[in-house]
Amino acid sequence: MKEDRKDFSPMADCPRRPNCVSSEARDPRRAVEGFHLKGSDRAAAWNTVVKMVTELPRTEIIQATDRYLHVTCQSRVFGFIDDLELQLTPETGRIAVRSASRSGYYDLGVNRKRVEMLRTKLKRQGLIQ
C-alpha cells in the first residue's frame, strides 16, 4: 500500500442524524469502541485487516494507505451507499473506525451492525483484542 498522506487528522464526527457510528464520536449514542491490534507486527496485521474489509460484500475501495482505509459499502436491496473508514495509529496499534450512511436520516442500525460484525471477524482471526 502506498502512503500518500503524512499527517492524519481525526475522522469527522458523526452528523446529527442517527445513521453513523464512530470510535471518535462525542455523542455516546453514536459511539463504538475502536479496534486494538494484537502482536508486534502491526503492518502485517493492518494489511490483513484491509484485506478482510475489502472482501466484505458490495464493498469498493476509495482510498487505502498503510494507515488509512476508506471503502464504500452498498446495501443489497436499495443500493444505498455507506462510507466505512479505518485509521491506524501505528505507535499504539489502535484503529479508529467510522461507518456512516451518505443519505437518509435513520439507518436501522446498519452501520453499528457493520462495525460489530467486522469486530467479530477480526477477533476470530486473532487480529484484535
Buried (B, 14 or more C-beta within 10 A) or exposed (E): BEEEEEEEEEBEBBEEBBBBBBBBBEBEEBBBEBBEBBEEEBEEBBBBBBEBBEEBEEBEEEEBBBBBBBBBBEEEEEEBEBBBBBBBBEEEBBBBBBBBBEEEEEBEEBBBEBBBEBBEBBEEEEBBE
